[in-house]
Amino acid sequence: MANREIPYKIYLEESELPKQWYNVRADMKNKPAPLLNPATFKPMTAEELEPVFCKELVKQELDDTDPWIDIPEEIVNFYKMYRPSPLVRAYCLEKKLGTPAKIYYKFEGNNTSGSHKLNSAIAQAYYAKKQGLKGVTTETGAGQWGTALSMACAYFDLDCKVYMVKVSYEQKPFRREVMRTYGATVTPSPSDTTEVGRKILAEHPGTSGSLGCAISEAVEAATSQEGYRYVLGSVLNQVLLHQTVIGLETKTAMEKYGIKPDVIIGCAGGGSNLGGLISPFAGEKLRGEADYQIIAVEPASCPSFTRGKFAYDFCDTGKICPLAKMYTLGSGFIPSANHAGGLRYHGMSSILSQLYHDGLMEARAVEQTAVFQAAEQFARVEGILPAPESSHAIRVAIDEALKCKETGEEKTILFGLTGTGYFDMTAYEKYNNGEMTDYIPTDADLETGFAGLPRVPEQM
Ligand SMILES: *Cc1c(COP(=O)(O)O)cnc(C)c1O
């Protein structure tokens, strides 16, 4: 097989789709730190988490030992509608760059939500339905998660309440309408429909909202209504687990043609797509079976890995969620208003944080103008208009390919292309008009965020 010519697109047969998710925690010697109860600083128990999350998802969240978790048949069948996602050999980009490197990308934008988020949305909606719930609540920033979840809820006939960061609600009316078309209720956050929303509005009148604030509202809405639970589209262990379908498909497809990546690159917001892509490869690395260079890419304006602290922190502005140990900029950190490219959450998946801390992965921060230059270059030769988030990975993939051009190395580069950018044209417009600027927070800006870290006994 190894010598077969590599097609532009490597697809898998339906029968080759993953039937189990891979739980990388099982192979980690240093497990990710547990979620802590913010009142007692003791690890959260299943009983404490179950009023907030679905029972089966709590089990997945706390499972550090089972390497493989069966994907229920209903979910496998839903995946069949839009998966396998294509693994593409970027022949055209390679040629344009004049690089000896071989570039591959796994494209997750082939569904209506336009991103990988549907992979976890459908799983979370399934478990909510199975538990007999009426519906779920969530937050959304740019809108991809809310869209994916509203599609999943429509499929299982569940009510879906989305708290959308106010600035996005106003700037992205089309995303909002997609969600409403799928039957979701969309509320701009902060709102006066929750206690925490009213408190934030009183303290910061005229605020345009943040993800951390919308999370607080969605959690309150779930815990104060009978038959509702809260679901989250990134950061959590369970989300990363569901996203491993990306990495598992990629690995099977590459193995069919005897391809082994040298470098694996993904953008990192809360870490779910990157974690999903790298998990099976990181597992081999953890078990000493193979080695890969893994690179997380984040915006220089929201640099959780490269300039954040590895500490317990609040996951939301209202400080009602459990504490998570992660690379964080502090829950009070809000990226500058000129930041257009998504990936603006202050923290990072605990799993990826631990892998990074243990040196199994590196991280790079890139500036948004350079990200949009890469997006434009990619769009013009590969035909896909990428999401700004995904374009962070494109930037570093191009940088690595250009390094190969200098050294003559024929490295195999794999990156995750998480989605399409059709709803991000305001950001593209800014770039096209030459109005995009780069902002890098000063150390003093970051200190303000760090000052708000909770006083957890172990980090005092
Ligand atoms: C949400 C999103 C991301 C970032 O989220 P992760 O959890 O870090 O994967 C990246 N790309 C796209 C297109 C997204 O919608």
The ligand as a Tripos MOL2 file, in Angstrom:
@<TRIPOS>MOLECULE
LIG
   15    15     1     0     0
SMALL
NO_CHARGES

@<TRIPOS>ATOM
      1 C1        -14.9330   26.4680   18.1960 C.3       1 LIG1
      2 C2        -13.9960   26.4070   17.0910 C.ar      1 LIG1
      3 C3        -12.6030   26.2780   17.3130 C.ar      1 LIG1
      4 C4        -11.9870   26.2690   18.6630 C.3       1 LIG1
      5 O1        -12.4480   25.3660   19.6000 O.3       1 LIG1
      6 P1        -11.5910   24.1670   20.1560 P.3       1 LIG1
      7 O2        -12.3990   23.6080   21.2620 O.co2     1 LIG1
      8 O3        -10.2680   24.7110   20.6170 O.co2     1 LIG1
      9 O4        -11.4310   23.2180   19.0450 O.co2     1 LIG1
     10 C5        -11.7790   26.1700   16.2180 C.ar      1 LIG1
     11 N1        -12.2560   26.2240   14.9690 N.ar      1 LIG1
     12 C6        -13.5710   26.3610   14.7110 C.ar      1 LIG1
     13 C7        -14.0340   26.4230   13.2880 C.3       1 LIG1
     14 C8        -14.4740   26.4420   15.7640 C.ar      1 LIG1
     15 O5        -15.7710   26.5820   15.5070 O.3       1 LIG1
@<TRIPOS>BOND
     1     1     2 1
     2     2     3 ar
     3     2    14 ar
     4     3     4 1
     5     3    10 ar
     6     4     5 1
     7     5     6 1
     8     6     7 2
     9     6     8 1
    10     6     9 1
    11    10    11 ar
    12    11    12 ar
    13    12    13 1
    14    12    14 ar
    15    14    15 1
@<TRIPOS>SUBSTRUCTURE
     1 LIG1         1 GROUP 0 **** ****
